[in-house]
C-alpha cells in the first residue's frame, strides 16, 4: 500500500509555491500518492491583501525572497492588486482533478501567479491556463460560469477547516503526521520513511539481530 500525502495550500500563498520543489524531489521514484487540498486564506467577502501594502512588502523582503534565492526558485511578488480571490481557480481545480490533470493544473496556476504575475481570479486567464495544459477550454469555462464545482470545492474547504483543522498553509499530512510550513527534502524524507516504517513495520531493518536460536 502506497503512502498518502495531502498538501493543503492556497494559490496566493508564496510558501505553498516554494514548498512544491522539495516535495517533488523527495517523492520522485517513490510509491507515494500526493493529493493537493484547497484552503482559502481569505475567502470572499474578506478583504484580500495588496502587494503595495507594508505587510506583504515586509514579508517578501524578509522571508520569501531570501528563501526562494536559497532554493534557486524564481518568484516575484505579483503586482495584481488587490490579490485575487481563489475560489474560481479552486473550482477549476476540481474540474482538472476530475480529468486527471489536478497536479498539472496546480503547477500552472501557481507559476502563472508567482512567476508571470497573471490575475488568477480572472475567468479569461484561468480558461487560457486550462487550455495550456490541454483541458477543454469551452468545457472548463462553462464549469466556472455555471459554478458546477462550487459544492465540491466547498466540501473540500469544510474538510480543511473543520475536519483536518488546518489553520495555515502549506500544511502536509504525511500518513498520520501533520507538518506545517516549507520543509527541506531531507526533513520530508525522514518523515516519509518514519511513516512508511510505522505503517509497514516488517519493512524496517532497524534493530534486526541474530541470536543463538537463529535469524
MDTraj code that builds the backbone (N, CA, C; nanometers):
import mdtraj as md
import numpy as np

residues = "UNK UNK UNK UNK UNK UNK UNK UNK UNK UNK UNK UNK UNK UNK UNK UNK UNK UNK UNK UNK UNK UNK UNK UNK UNK UNK UNK UNK UNK UNK UNK UNK UNK UNK UNK UNK UNK UNK UNK UNK UNK UNK UNK UNK UNK UNK UNK UNK UNK UNK UNK UNK UNK UNK UNK UNK UNK UNK UNK UNK UNK UNK UNK UNK UNK UNK UNK UNK UNK UNK UNK UNK UNK UNK UNK UNK UNK UNK UNK UNK UNK UNK UNK UNK UNK UNK UNK UNK UNK UNK UNK UNK UNK UNK UNK UNK UNK UNK UNK UNK UNK UNK UNK UNK UNK UNK UNK UNK UNK UNK UNK UNK UNK UNK UNK UNK UNK UNK UNK UNK UNK UNK UNK UNK UNK UNK UNK UNK UNK UNK UNK UNK UNK UNK UNK UNK UNK UNK UNK UNK UNK UNK UNK UNK UNK UNK UNK UNK UNK UNK UNK UNK UNK UNK UNK UNK UNK UNK UNK UNK UNK UNK UNK UNK UNK UNK UNK UNK UNK UNK UNK UNK UNK UNK UNK UNK UNK UNK UNK UNK UNK UNK UNK UNK UNK UNK UNK UNK UNK UNK UNK UNK UNK UNK UNK UNK UNK UNK UNK UNK UNK UNK UNK UNK UNK UNK UNK UNK UNK UNK UNK UNK UNK UNK UNK".split()
xyz = np.array([
    [0.0843, -0.1199, 0.0000],
    [0.0000, 0.0000, 0.0000],
    [0.0880, 0.1251, 0.0000],
    [0.0597, 0.2162, -0.0923],
    [0.1414, 0.3364, -0.1034],
    [0.1073, 0.4358, 0.0067],
    [0.2055, 0.5171, 0.0411],
    [0.1856, 0.6211, 0.1413],
    [0.1097, 0.7369, 0.0764],
    [0.0206, 0.7983, 0.1530],
    [-0.0574, 0.9107, 0.1011],
    [-0.0142, 1.0395, 0.1689],
    [0.0042, 1.1432, 0.0878],
    [0.0367, 1.2764, 0.1385],
    [-0.0705, 1.3731, 0.0913],
    [-0.1257, 1.4478, 0.1842],
    [-0.2196, 1.5545, 0.1489],
    [-0.1499, 1.6880, 0.1720],
    [-0.1568, 1.7741, 0.0724],
    [-0.0943, 1.9058, 0.0817],
    [-0.2035, 2.0122, 0.0764],
    [-0.2198, 2.0853, 0.1853],
    [-0.3191, 2.1925, 0.1920],
    [-0.2508, 2.3229, 0.1532],
    [-0.3098, 2.3937, 0.0568],
    [-0.2447, 2.5134, 0.0068],
    [-0.3452, 2.6113, -0.0518],
    [-0.2974, 2.7348, -0.0735],
    [-0.3758, 2.8368, -0.1415],
    [-0.2908, 2.8933, -0.2541],
    [-0.3539, 2.9305, -0.3633],
    [-0.2813, 2.9778, -0.4808],
    [-0.2148, 3.1140, -0.4617],
    [-0.2504, 3.1868, -0.3558],
    [-0.1868, 3.3165, -0.3319],
    [-0.0858, 3.3092, -0.2173],
    [-0.0491, 3.1876, -0.1778],
    [0.0487, 3.1674, -0.0705],
    [0.1848, 3.1361, -0.1321],
    [0.2819, 3.2287, -0.1217],
    [0.4128, 3.2039, -0.1831],
    [0.4858, 3.0841, -0.1238],
    [0.4636, 3.0572, 0.0035],
    [0.5320, 2.9439, 0.0653],
    [0.4755, 2.8113, 0.0132],
    [0.3497, 2.8119, -0.0302],
    [0.2926, 2.6923, -0.0924],
    [0.3626, 2.6648, -0.2256],
    [0.3926, 2.7712, -0.2990],
    [0.4649, 2.7567, -0.4251],
    [0.6063, 2.7045, -0.4000],
    [0.6735, 2.7602, -0.3004],
    [0.8105, 2.7187, -0.2705],
    [0.8165, 2.5768, -0.2138],
    [0.7113, 2.5340, -0.1488],
    [0.7104, 2.4007, -0.0870],
    [0.7033, 2.2892, -0.1900],
    [0.6624, 2.3218, -0.3128],
    [0.6455, 2.2189, -0.4146],
    [0.7773, 2.1517, -0.4512],
    [0.8841, 2.2304, -0.4649],
    [1.0098, 2.1755, -0.5154],
    [1.0683, 2.0666, -0.4258],
    [1.0881, 2.0917, -0.2953],
    [1.1435, 1.9837, -0.2122],
    [1.0517, 1.8621, -0.2032],
    [0.9206, 1.8850, -0.2091],
    [0.8287, 1.7710, -0.2058],
    [0.8446, 1.6864, -0.3314],
    [0.8465, 1.7508, -0.4475],
    [0.8589, 1.6773, -0.5722],
    [0.9918, 1.6024, -0.5802],
    [1.0977, 1.6638, -0.5285],
    [1.2279, 1.5966, -0.5274],
    [1.2261, 1.4757, -0.4350],
    [1.1551, 1.4886, -0.3243],
    [1.1513, 1.3811, -0.2249],
    [1.0745, 1.2595, -0.2737],
    [0.9614, 1.2813, -0.3400],
    [0.8735, 1.1690, -0.3766],
    [0.9113, 1.1059, -0.5103],
    [1.0055, 1.1666, -0.5823],
    [1.0409, 1.1153, -0.7145],
    [1.0859, 0.9696, -0.7059],
    [1.0199, 0.8853, -0.7850],
    [1.0549, 0.7439, -0.7895],
    [0.9986, 0.6607, -0.6762],
    [0.9241, 0.7243, -0.5857],
    [0.8666, 0.6521, -0.4722],
    [0.7180, 0.6242, -0.4951],
    [0.6702, 0.5201, -0.4318],
    [0.5284, 0.4847, -0.4426],
    [0.4494, 0.5684, -0.3405],
    [0.4264, 0.6929, -0.3767],
    [0.3596, 0.7864, -0.2873],
    [0.2496, 0.8585, -0.3631],
    [0.1325, 0.8643, -0.3034],
    [0.0193, 0.9345, -0.3634],
    [0.0072, 1.0727, -0.2997],
    [0.0123, 1.1776, -0.3820],
    [0.0013, 1.3143, -0.3336],
    [-0.1319, 1.3728, -0.3791],
    [-0.2066, 1.4274, -0.2847],
    [-0.3330, 1.4937, -0.3169],
    [-0.3268, 1.6375, -0.2678],
    [-0.3468, 1.7316, -0.3604],
    [-0.3480, 1.8730, -0.3248],
    [-0.4870, 1.9109, -0.2776],
    [-0.4940, 1.9755, -0.1623],
    [-0.6210, 2.0080, -0.0987],
    [-0.6403, 2.1600, -0.0901],
    [-0.7580, 2.2099, -0.1285],
    [-0.7831, 2.3539, -0.1255],
    [-0.7925, 2.4107, 0.0163],
    [-0.7426, 2.5321, 0.0304],
    [-0.7556, 2.6083, 0.1544],
    [-0.7520, 2.7561, 0.1177],
    [-0.8623, 2.8260, 0.1400],
    [-0.8656, 2.9692, 0.1094],
    [-0.8255, 3.0493, 0.2329],
    [-0.7183, 3.1237, 0.2213],
    [-0.6719, 3.2052, 0.3336],
    [-0.7672, 3.3211, 0.3615],
    [-0.8163, 3.3831, 0.2561],
    [-0.9055, 3.4990, 0.2714],
    [-1.0237, 3.4837, 0.1761],
    [-1.1176, 3.3964, 0.2112],
    [-1.2321, 3.3730, 0.1224],
    [-1.3222, 3.4965, 0.1126],
    [-1.3895, 3.5088, -0.0002],
    [-1.4858, 3.6171, -0.0199],
    [-1.5929, 3.6109, 0.0899],
    [-1.6328, 3.7240, 0.1490],
    [-1.6046, 3.8628, 0.1127],
    [-1.4933, 3.9277, 0.1953],
    [-1.4078, 3.8487, 0.2593],
    [-1.2952, 3.9079, 0.3330],
    [-1.2055, 3.9861, 0.2376],
    [-1.1477, 4.0938, 0.2868],
    [-1.0557, 4.1706, 0.2044],
    [-0.9287, 4.0908, 0.1798],
    [-0.8794, 4.0971, 0.0572],
    [-0.7517, 4.0328, 0.0263],
    [-0.6392, 4.1351, 0.0417],
    [-0.5161, 4.0866, 0.0402],
    [-0.4010, 4.1736, 0.0633],
    [-0.3614, 4.2489, -0.0637],
    [-0.2911, 4.3595, -0.0438],
    [-0.2414, 4.4395, -0.1556],
    [-0.0887, 4.4325, -0.1580],
    [-0.0307, 4.4039, -0.2752],
    [0.1151, 4.3883, -0.2837],
    [0.1918, 4.5144, -0.2469],
    [0.1277, 4.6302, -0.2612],
    [0.1965, 4.7546, -0.2259],
    [0.1902, 4.7835, -0.0762],
    [0.1138, 4.7021, -0.0033],
    [0.0977, 4.7233, 0.1400],
    [0.2220, 4.6857, 0.2192],
    [0.2345, 4.7426, 0.3368],
    [0.3522, 4.7217, 0.4204],
    [0.3692, 4.5754, 0.4605],
    [0.2580, 4.5065, 0.4896],
    [0.2670, 4.3687, 0.5378],
    [0.3330, 4.2775, 0.4330],
    [0.2815, 4.2799, 0.3099],
    [0.3385, 4.1930, 0.2066],
    [0.4805, 4.2343, 0.1700],
    [0.5047, 4.3637, 0.1611],
    [0.6389, 4.4103, 0.1277],
    [0.7415, 4.3589, 0.2285],
    [0.7065, 4.3676, 0.3558],
    [0.7972, 4.3242, 0.4618],
    [0.8162, 4.1727, 0.4597],
    [0.7056, 4.0991, 0.4444],
    [0.7124, 3.9526, 0.4435],
    [0.7983, 3.9015, 0.3288],
    [0.7785, 3.9580, 0.2116],
    [0.8562, 3.9129, 0.0964],
    [1.0032, 3.9482, 0.1104],
    [1.0315, 4.0684, 0.1568],
    [1.1705, 4.1111, 0.1707],
    [1.2448, 4.0284, 0.2744],
    [1.1802, 4.0000, 0.3872],
    [1.2474, 3.9315, 0.4971],
    [1.2435, 3.7797, 0.4864],
    [1.1393, 3.7252, 0.4224],
    [1.1224, 3.5799, 0.4247],
    [1.1155, 3.5141, 0.2875],
    [1.0259, 3.5637, 0.2018],
    [1.0005, 3.4940, 0.0757],
    [1.1212, 3.4996, -0.0182],
    [1.1687, 3.6205, -0.0470],
    [1.2799, 3.6320, -0.1416],
    [1.4069, 3.5618, -0.0936],
    [1.4465, 3.5761, 0.0345],
    [1.5666, 3.5028, 0.0796],
    [1.5518, 3.3513, 0.0678],
    [1.4343, 3.2989, 0.1024],
    [1.4126, 3.1545, 0.0921],
    [1.4168, 3.1092, -0.0528],
    [1.3495, 3.1836, -0.1406],
    [1.3470, 3.1476, -0.2827],
    [1.4877, 3.1497, -0.3426],
    [1.5682, 3.2456, -0.3016],
    [1.7051, 3.2548, -0.3518],
    [1.7876, 3.1349, -0.3073],
    [1.7713, 3.0954, -0.1811],
    [1.8439, 2.9775, -0.1311],
    [1.8028, 2.8514, -0.2058],
    [1.6760, 2.8446, -0.2427],
    [1.6238, 2.7256, -0.3097],
    [1.6458, 2.7292, -0.4604],
    [1.6814, 2.8467, -0.5128],
    [1.7010, 2.8602, -0.6566],
    [1.5713, 2.8595, -0.7348],
    [1.4647, 2.9111, -0.6726],
    [1.3321, 2.9140, -0.7366],
    [1.2968, 3.0574, -0.7748],
    [1.2780, 3.0874, -0.9032],
    [1.2366, 3.2215, -0.9442],
    [1.0966, 3.2526, -0.8922],
    [1.0793, 3.3675, -0.8307],
    [0.9495, 3.4069, -0.7771],
    [0.9448, 3.5591, -0.7690],
    [0.8247, 3.6141, -0.7823],
    [0.8088, 3.7589, -0.7745],
    [0.6777, 3.7891, -0.7018],
    [0.6759, 3.8972, -0.6268],
    [0.5528, 3.9421, -0.5633],
    [0.4638, 3.9988, -0.6733],
    [0.3529, 3.9311, -0.7067],
    [0.2693, 3.9772, -0.8179],
    [0.2113, 4.1158, -0.7911],
    [0.2052, 4.1950, -0.8972],
    [0.1527, 4.3303, -0.8844],
    [0.0005, 4.3353, -0.8881],
    [-0.0647, 4.2211, -0.9049],
    [-0.2112, 4.2169, -0.9078],
    [-0.2641, 4.2713, -0.7749],
    [-0.3399, 4.3803, -0.7808],
    [-0.3855, 4.4466, -0.6587],
    [-0.5329, 4.4870, -0.6705],
    [-0.6130, 4.4491, -0.5687],
    [-0.5775, 4.3618, -0.4573],
    [-0.5570, 4.2182, -0.5064],
    [-0.5004, 4.1343, -0.4211],
    [-0.4788, 3.9956, -0.4608],
    [-0.6130, 3.9287, -0.4920],
    [-0.6146, 3.8374, -0.5883],
    [-0.7400, 3.7757, -0.6311],
    [-0.7963, 3.6778, -0.5278],
    [-0.9275, 3.6649, -0.5296],
    [-0.9896, 3.5542, -0.4573],
    [-0.9591, 3.4272, -0.5353],
    [-0.9544, 3.3136, -0.4664],
    [-0.9092, 3.1910, -0.5323],
    [-1.0184, 3.0852, -0.5492],
    [-1.1436, 3.1200, -0.5160],
    [-1.2474, 3.0174, -0.5241],
    [-1.2698, 2.9684, -0.6675],
    [-1.2652, 3.0575, -0.7662],
    [-1.2851, 3.0130, -0.9045],
    [-1.1703, 2.9235, -0.9503],
    [-1.0487, 2.9613, -0.9149],
    [-0.9335, 2.8781, -0.9509],
    [-0.9458, 2.7396, -0.8886],
    [-0.9949, 2.7346, -0.7664],
    [-1.0099, 2.6054, -0.6988],
    [-1.1258, 2.5243, -0.7565],
    [-1.2318, 2.5916, -0.7999],
    [-1.3393, 2.5187, -0.8667],
    [-1.2867, 2.4601, -0.9970],
    [-1.1988, 2.5356, -1.0631],
    [-1.1338, 2.4837, -1.1825],
    [-1.0446, 2.3652, -1.1516],
    [-0.9834, 2.3675, -1.0337],
    [-0.9006, 2.2543, -0.9912],
    [-0.9846, 2.1277, -0.9783],
    [-1.1062, 2.1406, -0.9240],
    [-1.1935, 2.0243, -0.9115],
    [-1.2240, 1.9645, -1.0484],
    [-1.2442, 2.0519, -1.1459],
    [-1.2658, 2.0051, -1.2835],
    [-1.1404, 1.9351, -1.3357],
    [-1.0242, 1.9994, -1.3170],
    [-0.8993, 1.9419, -1.3666],
    [-0.8697, 1.8075, -1.3009],
    [-0.8951, 1.7993, -1.1718],
    [-0.8708, 1.6732, -1.0999],
    [-0.9594, 1.5628, -1.1551],
    [-1.0831, 1.5972, -1.1855],
    [-1.1765, 1.5003, -1.2433],
    [-1.1261, 1.4490, -1.3777],
    [-1.0526, 1.5346, -1.4491],
    [-0.9987, 1.4971, -1.5804],
    [-0.8587, 1.4362, -1.5706],
    [-0.8109, 1.4143, -1.4479],
    [-0.6798, 1.3530, -1.4290],
    [-0.5638, 1.4484, -1.4451],
    [-0.5896, 1.5807, -1.4343],
    [-0.4834, 1.6791, -1.4525],
    [-0.4727, 1.7753, -1.3341],
    [-0.5052, 1.7273, -1.2169],
    [-0.5002, 1.8127, -1.0986],
    [-0.3613, 1.8657, -1.0699],
    [-0.2615, 1.7804, -1.0781],
    [-0.1234, 1.8221, -1.0489],
    [-0.0756, 1.9262, -1.1500],
    [-0.0997, 1.9002, -1.2791],
    [-0.0575, 1.9937, -1.3819],
    [-0.1270, 2.1295, -1.3650],
    [-0.2536, 2.1246, -1.3301],
    [-0.3309, 2.2473, -1.3121],
    [-0.2756, 2.3292, -1.1961],
    [-0.2530, 2.2645, -1.0833],
    [-0.1977, 2.3353, -0.9673],
    [-0.0655, 2.4019, -1.0014],
    [0.0200, 2.3276, -1.0668],
    [0.1513, 2.3808, -1.1030],
    [0.1373, 2.5014, -1.1955],
    [0.0480, 2.4909, -1.2935],
    [0.0327, 2.6006, -1.3907],
    [-0.0245, 2.7259, -1.3259],
    [-0.1226, 2.7093, -1.2383],
    [-0.1832, 2.8259, -1.1729],
    [-0.0833, 2.8938, -1.0803],
    [-0.0085, 2.8177, -1.0051],
    [0.0912, 2.8756, -0.9146],
    [0.2002, 2.9497, -0.9918],
    [0.2478, 2.8895, -1.0999],
    [0.3508, 2.9562, -1.1801],
    [0.2961, 3.0817, -1.2463],
    [0.1720, 3.0756, -1.2909],
    [0.1114, 3.1921, -1.3555],
    [0.1064, 3.3111, -1.2613],
    [0.0783, 3.2845, -1.1337],
    [0.0674, 3.3939, -1.0375],
    [0.2039, 3.4414, -0.9892],
    [0.2878, 3.3484, -0.9472],
    [0.4122, 3.3864, -0.8794],
    [0.5328, 3.4049, -0.9719],
    [0.5195, 3.3688, -1.0976],
    [0.6303, 3.3920, -1.1901],
    [0.5909, 3.4812, -1.3078],
    [0.4610, 3.4850, -1.3392],
    [0.4154, 3.5619, -1.4552],
    [0.3208, 3.6761, -1.4170],
    [0.2859, 3.6868, -1.2899],
    [0.2010, 3.7943, -1.2371],
    [0.0649, 3.8017, -1.3070],
    [0.0101, 3.6858, -1.3418],
    [-0.1214, 3.6827, -1.4041],
    [-0.2298, 3.6850, -1.2963],
    [-0.3438, 3.7429, -1.3305],
    [-0.4563, 3.7537, -1.2368],
    [-0.5355, 3.6237, -1.2379],
    [-0.5069, 3.5369, -1.1431],
    [-0.5705, 3.4047, -1.1404],
    [-0.7117, 3.4082, -1.0813],
    [-0.7628, 3.5276, -1.0577],
    [-0.9029, 3.5409, -1.0195],
    [-0.9900, 3.5738, -1.1388],
    [-0.9277, 3.5926, -1.2555],
    [-0.9975, 3.6303, -1.3778],
    [-1.0322, 3.5054, -1.4585],
    [-1.1591, 3.4939, -1.4979],
    [-1.2044, 3.3737, -1.5679],
    [-1.1347, 3.3548, -1.7021],
    [-1.1087, 3.4644, -1.7732],
    [-1.0396, 3.4529, -1.9021],
    [-0.8986, 3.3978, -1.8838],
    [-0.8296, 3.4473, -1.7816],
    [-0.6937, 3.4000, -1.7531],
    [-0.6959, 3.2520, -1.7173],
    [-0.7859, 3.2141, -1.6297],
    [-0.7943, 3.0737, -1.5869],
    [-0.8261, 2.9818, -1.7046],
    [-0.9143, 3.0255, -1.7917],
    [-0.9506, 2.9441, -1.9083],
    [-0.8306, 2.9245, -1.9999],
    [-0.7532, 3.0303, -2.0193],
    [-0.6328, 3.0210, -2.1023],
    [-0.5327, 2.9230, -2.0402],
    [-0.5147, 2.9312, -1.9090],
    [-0.4224, 2.8414, -1.8407],
    [-0.4688, 2.6967, -1.8528],
    [-0.5996, 2.6750, -1.8425],
    [-0.6537, 2.5391, -1.8567],
    [-0.6219, 2.4836, -1.9957],
    [-0.6361, 2.5695, -2.0963],
    [-0.6059, 2.5256, -2.2319],
    [-0.4597, 2.4907, -2.2501],
    [-0.3725, 2.5605, -2.1785],
    [-0.2289, 2.5348, -2.1910],
    [-0.1887, 2.3972, -2.1397],
    [-0.2698, 2.3394, -2.0511],
    [-0.2406, 2.2033, -2.0056],
    [-0.3349, 2.1019, -2.0723],
    [-0.3924, 2.1465, -2.1849],
    [-0.4734, 2.0607, -2.2714],
    [-0.6049, 2.0160, -2.2075],
    [-0.6628, 2.1039, -2.1293],
    [-0.8009, 2.0838, -2.0868],
    [-0.8911, 2.1520, -2.1898],
    [-1.0121, 2.1043, -2.2041],
    [-1.1067, 2.1630, -2.2981],
    [-1.1497, 2.3008, -2.2467],
    [-1.1111, 2.4073, -2.3171],
    [-1.1366, 2.5429, -2.2688],
    [-1.2857, 2.5744, -2.2606],
    [-1.3613, 2.5290, -2.3610],
    [-1.5054, 2.5568, -2.3616],
    [-1.5737, 2.4888, -2.2435],
    [-1.5387, 2.3644, -2.2198],
    [-1.5984, 2.2883, -2.1100],
    [-1.5544, 2.3451, -1.9752],
    [-1.4265, 2.3818, -1.9677],
    [-1.3729, 2.4389, -1.8434],
    [-1.4434, 2.5690, -1.8098],
    [-1.4544, 2.6582, -1.9077],
    [-1.5173, 2.7880, -1.8824],
    [-1.6638, 2.7703, -1.8422],
    [-1.7322, 2.6781, -1.9073],
    [-1.8722, 2.6529, -1.8734],
    [-1.8850, 2.6049, -1.7289],
    [-1.7882, 2.5247, -1.6853],
    [-1.7905, 2.4753, -1.5473],
    [-1.7767, 2.5908, -1.4485],
    [-1.6921, 2.6898, -1.4819],
    [-1.6759, 2.8053, -1.3947],
    [-1.7990, 2.8959, -1.3989],
    [-1.8516, 2.9188, -1.5183],
    [-1.9670, 3.0086, -1.5333],
    [-2.0902, 2.9554, -1.4613],
    [-2.1103, 2.8250, -1.4664],
    [-2.2277, 2.7645, -1.4021],
    [-2.2026, 2.7278, -1.2563],
    [-2.0778, 2.7468, -1.2122],
    [-2.0364, 2.7092, -1.0763],
    [-2.0640, 2.5610, -1.0501],
    [-2.0373, 2.4812, -1.1495],
    [-2.0644, 2.3376, -1.1416],
    [-1.9927, 2.2709, -1.0252],
    [-1.8728, 2.3195, -0.9924],
    [-1.7921, 2.2549, -0.8886],
    [-1.7906, 2.3342, -0.7577],
    [-1.8827, 2.4277, -0.7450],
    [-1.8898, 2.5083, -0.6232],
    [-1.9109, 2.4203, -0.5001],
    [-2.0033, 2.3266, -0.5089],
    [-2.0330, 2.2388, -0.3944],
    [-1.9139, 2.1497, -0.3608],
    [-1.8471, 2.0969, -0.4631],
    [-1.7304, 2.0104, -0.4393],
    [-1.6190, 2.0891, -0.3722],
    [-1.5998, 2.2130, -0.4171],
    [-1.4969, 2.2966, -0.3561],
    [-1.5325, 2.3308, -0.2119],
    [-1.6580, 2.3644, -0.1874],
    [-1.6996, 2.3981, -0.0516],
    [-1.6846, 2.2782, 0.0416],
    [-1.7126, 2.1613, -0.0092],
    [-1.6955, 2.0393, 0.0704],
    [-1.5489, 2.0198, 0.1070],
    [-1.4599, 2.0485, 0.0117],
    [-1.3159, 2.0363, 0.0381],
    [-1.2717, 2.1391, 0.1418],
    [-1.3268, 2.2615, 0.1331],
    [-1.2942, 2.3642, 0.2315],
    [-1.3441, 2.3252, 0.3702],
    [-1.4657, 2.2758, 0.3767],
    [-1.5213, 2.2340, 0.5062],
    [-1.4344, 2.1268, 0.5696],
    [-1.3855, 2.0352, 0.4869],
    [-1.2949, 1.9311, 0.5376],
    [-1.1679, 1.9939, 0.5952],
    [-1.1098, 2.0876, 0.5200],
    [-0.9850, 2.1507, 0.5645],
    [-1.0049, 2.2284, 0.6934],
    [-1.1114, 2.3092, 0.6984],
    [-1.1345, 2.3955, 0.8144],
    [-1.1780, 2.3176, 0.9377],
    [-1.2689, 2.2211, 0.9186],
    [-1.3364, 2.1607, 1.0342],
    [-1.2922, 2.0183, 1.0673],
    [-1.2536, 1.9406, 0.9670],
    [-1.2124, 1.8026, 0.9932],
    [-1.0613, 1.7925, 1.0117],
    [-0.9880, 1.8445, 0.9158],
    [-0.8417, 1.8376, 0.9250],
    [-0.7845, 1.9435, 1.0189],
    [-0.8680, 2.0442, 1.0526],
    [-0.8265, 2.1521, 1.1455],
    [-0.7051, 2.2286, 1.0933],
    [-0.7045, 2.2550, 0.9646],
    [-0.5948, 2.3312, 0.9050],
    [-0.6123, 2.4792, 0.9399],
    [-0.5051, 2.5417, 0.9842],
    [-0.5108, 2.6833, 1.0212],
    [-0.4109, 2.7682, 0.9431],
    [-0.3161, 2.7045, 0.8754],
    [-0.2148, 2.7768, 0.7994],
    [-0.1658, 2.6870, 0.6864],
    [-0.1135, 2.7502, 0.5815],
    [-0.0617, 2.6728, 0.4691],
    [0.0774, 2.7223, 0.4304],
    [0.1607, 2.6321, 0.3736],
    [0.1294, 2.4941, 0.3414],
    [0.1295, 2.4049, 0.4655],
    [0.0401, 2.3087, 0.4654],
    [0.0390, 2.2047, 0.5676],
    [0.0383, 2.0696, 0.4973],
    [0.1277, 1.9822, 0.5393],
    [0.1354, 1.8470, 0.4843],
    [0.0789, 1.7492, 0.5876],
    [-0.0033, 1.6579, 0.5428],
    [-0.0377, 1.5433, 0.6260],
    [0.0221, 1.4220, 0.5575],
    [0.1314, 1.3736, 0.6154],
    [0.2069, 1.2619, 0.5600],
    [0.1710, 1.1381, 0.6403],
    [0.0895, 1.0525, 0.5800],
    [0.0356, 0.9408, 0.6569],
    [-0.0512, 0.9953, 0.7676],
    [-0.0059, 0.9798, 0.8922],
    [-0.0787, 1.0339, 1.0064],
    [-0.0060, 1.1521, 1.0710],
    [0.1013, 1.1989, 1.0085],
    [0.1817, 1.3062, 1.0656],
    [0.1515, 1.4394, 0.9981],
    [0.1183, 1.5411, 1.0782],
    [0.0929, 1.6750, 1.0248],
    [0.2191, 1.7599, 1.0376],
    [0.2565, 1.8243, 0.9275],
    [0.3744, 1.9103, 0.9247],
    [0.3356, 2.0433, 0.8612],
    [0.3671, 2.1534, 0.9287],
    [0.3332, 2.2855, 0.8764],
    [0.4570, 2.3553, 0.8220],
    [0.4383, 2.4298, 0.7136],
    [0.5453, 2.5132, 0.6600],
    [0.6331, 2.4442, 0.5578],
    [0.7162, 2.5250, 0.4913],
    [0.8113, 2.4724, 0.3927],
    [0.9146, 2.3870, 0.4651],
    [0.9384, 2.2681, 0.4127],
    [1.0352, 2.1760, 0.4730],
    [1.1382, 2.1333, 0.3695],
    [1.2576, 2.1062, 0.4157],
    [1.3639, 2.0627, 0.3257],
    [1.3374, 1.9205, 0.2767],
    [1.4052, 1.8843, 0.1694],
    [1.3951, 1.7485, 0.1169],
    [1.4361, 1.6468, 0.2221],
    [1.5416, 1.6776, 0.2968],
    [1.5907, 1.5841, 0.3993],
    [1.4878, 1.5615, 0.5092],
    [1.4223, 1.6692, 0.5522],
    [1.3201, 1.6570, 0.6573],
    [1.2015, 1.5762, 0.6071],
    [1.1572, 1.6049, 0.4849],
    [1.0441, 1.5309, 0.4286],
    [1.0782, 1.3830, 0.4128],
    [1.1997, 1.3547, 0.3694],
    [1.2414, 1.2145, 0.3538],
    [1.2381, 1.1410, 0.4866],
    [1.2837, 1.2070, 0.5909],
    [1.2846, 1.1443, 0.7234],
    [1.1430, 1.1134, 0.7702],
    [1.0523, 1.2100, 0.7536],
    [0.9142, 1.1895, 0.7961],
    [0.8480, 1.0798, 0.7138],
    [0.8722, 1.0818, 0.5830],
    [0.8135, 0.9806, 0.4953],
    [0.8632, 0.8416, 0.5324],
    [0.9930, 0.8268, 0.5557],
    [1.0477, 0.6958, 0.5934],
    [0.9912, 0.6477, 0.7259],
    [0.9769, 0.7392, 0.8216],
    [0.9196, 0.7021, 0.9513],
    [0.7753, 0.6559, 0.9356],
    [0.6997, 0.7229, 0.8496],
    [0.5598, 0.6843, 0.8279],
    [0.5490, 0.5504, 0.7554],
    [0.6367, 0.5292, 0.6564],
    [0.6356, 0.4017, 0.5848],
    [0.6670, 0.2871, 0.6800],
    [0.7676, 0.3055, 0.7656],
    [0.8054, 0.2013, 0.8607],
    [0.6973, 0.1815, 0.9666],
    [0.6300, 0.2890, 1.0038],
    [0.5234, 0.2772, 1.1035],
    [0.4056, 0.1986, 1.0472],
    [0.3730, 0.2261, 0.9201],
    [0.2599, 0.1580, 0.8583],
    [0.2943, 0.0152, 0.8167],
    [0.4233, -0.0071, 0.7871],
    [0.4676, -0.1401, 0.7445],
    [0.5911, -0.1792, 0.8250],
    [0.5739, -0.2118, 0.9515],
    [0.6892, -0.2364, 1.0389],
    [0.7809, -0.3479, 0.9906],
    [0.7294, -0.4399, 0.9128],
    [0.8117, -0.5503, 0.8647],
    [0.9159, -0.5072, 0.7638],
    [0.8997, -0.3854, 0.7068],
    [0.9958, -0.3399, 0.6055],
    [1.1183, -0.2738, 0.6659],
    [1.1157, -0.2484, 0.7956],
    [1.2275, -0.1778, 0.8574],
    [1.3431, -0.2726, 0.8856],
    [1.4657, -0.2222, 0.8698],
    [1.5850, -0.3010, 0.9019],
    [1.6420, -0.2606, 1.0372],
    [1.5834, -0.1624, 1.1012],
    [1.6333, -0.1149, 1.2290],
    [1.6150, -0.2208, 1.3375],
    [1.7211, -0.2454, 1.4150],
    [1.7112, -0.3331, 1.5313],
    [1.7111, -0.4816, 1.4998],
    [1.7337, -0.5213, 1.3745],
    [1.7335, -0.6630, 1.3383],
    [1.8626, -0.7292, 1.3869],
    [1.8496, -0.8460, 1.4525],
    [1.9662, -0.9182, 1.5037],
    [1.9508, -1.0685, 1.4818],
    [2.0592, -1.1375, 1.4962],
    [2.0577, -1.2837, 1.5048],
    [2.0974, -1.3209, 1.6471],
    [2.0412, -1.4292, 1.6983],
    [2.0796, -1.4776, 1.8296],
    [2.1055, -1.6283, 1.8248],
    [2.1210, -1.6916, 1.9401],
    [2.1587, -1.8339, 1.9444],
    [2.0505, -1.9234, 1.8841],
    [1.9281, -1.8729, 1.8789],
    [1.8175, -1.9527, 1.8249],
    [1.8036, -1.9372, 1.6730],
    [1.8777, -1.8478, 1.6192],
    [1.8706, -1.8317, 1.4734],
    [1.8450, -1.6863, 1.4338],
    [1.8152, -1.6657, 1.3050],
    [1.7931, -1.5329, 1.2490],
    [1.6527, -1.5226, 1.1931],
])
top = md.Topology()
chain = top.add_chain()
for i, resn in enumerate(residues, 1):
    res = top.add_residue(resn, chain, resSeq=i)
    for name in ("N", "CA", "C"):
        top.add_atom(name, md.element.get_by_symbol(name[0]), res)
traj = md.Trajectory(xyz[None], top)
